[in-house]
Amino acid sequence: MEIVHCVENLARGGLERTVLDLVAAQREAGHRCRVLCLYEPGQLASELVAQGVQVEACRKGAGLDVAGMRRMRASLRRSPGAVLHTHNAAAHYHAVAAGWGLPLGCVVNTRHGMGMANAGSRKEWLYRRSMPLTDHVVGVCEAARERFAAQGVRPRGELLAIPNGIRLERFAMATAQARAALAAELGWPHDSRIIGTVGRLHPVKDQPRLLHALHVLRAQVPQAVLAVVGDGQMRAALQDEAGRLGLQDAVRFLGDRDDVPRLLAGMEAFALPSLSEGYSVALLEACATGLPIVATDVGGNREIVHDGRNGRLVPSADTGALASALAEVLQDRELAERMGKAGREWIVAEGSFRTMASRYQRLYAGKHAAGAATMEAA
């Protein structure tokens, strides 16, 4: 089977990492895969190229770029009968438009988040207009599937949920030795209590809330420090806010990194203060590392973080609740250890990328059940 994945680009992020892992699993199963980028290739494209996977960039410009659309159509024309698997809204409706009239196989779209708050936006209107030419739409969590159904997303086949998966072999359990090594690397005392967060620095991730929670937390746990992994438009503002709160020595902004598993292994707890989430790859990676998690109760987070078992769920935009939950997992080491082990056990059972890939394979082949929860890994 030939599978063409279409993305906006392969910048560093959870969606893009999921696509890379899905391509790897599909190639292991003997399928031919390539990736078509609507815009530029992005930082992760080189990883696929090094593995022998073709990556094409349409380099579409702003607005109606006829040349970019022609490049996309020419690429799709080379794969008659292929599965077209698009990721998120813009990549989908552009690919469907470019492929109009071509002999494509199954057309599947995955929405990797919860969708836009404004379902009446032009982007979402164009997306819904593409549904008559879409076989299946996949939300990455049940909460997302329900939201898209309520917004009128109706493909000609099914709207269902298939949770993301990750490559578990990349992640080792966090250890005291790794924490000491990371503290030394980042210039902190050896007894620092390292909280980590991973994600793009964007208002929806609400990292300023985490800085304020850290400020409150340090009154109870003076050794608490924060490692922020990721980059984005909020970086300068976050650095300024850390300075204003007197946290310049307690926070490290590490930028985009390709060694996230190593960094996670040196942390003691993981925090995700987002205002909105789909099915967070960062949370999956924290589970794989055996970290207790404190996350906001938004989107699909509760489908990963089971409150009291592998972490704590707190209301969004609540600094006090975030600080209190972090204090709990840092002050009760036995509780933190139990939560970390429970998270690792859960993801081994439910969250591997091979399980995700087998569910998509059954969807492509038309053998899916009514929902992802009923599908067994191949």
Secondary structure, DSSP 8 states (H G I E B T S, - for coil): -EEEEEES---SSHHHHHHHHHHHHHHHTT-EEEEEESS---TTHHHHHHTT-EEEE----SS--HHHHHHHHHHHHTSTT-EEEEESHHHHHHHHHHTTTS----EEEEE-S---S-TTSHHHHHHHHTGGG-SEEEESSHHHHHHHHHTT---SS-EEE----B-GGG-----HHHHHHHHHHTT--TT-EEEEEES---GGG-HHHHHHHHHHHTTT-TTEEEEEEB-STTHHHHHHHHHHTT-TTTEEEEES-S-HHHHHHT-SEEEE--S--SS-HHHHHHHHTT--EEEES-TTGGGT--BTTTEEEE-TT-HHHHHHHHHHHHH-HHHHHHHHHHHHHHHHHH-BHHHHHHHHHHHHTT---SSGGG----
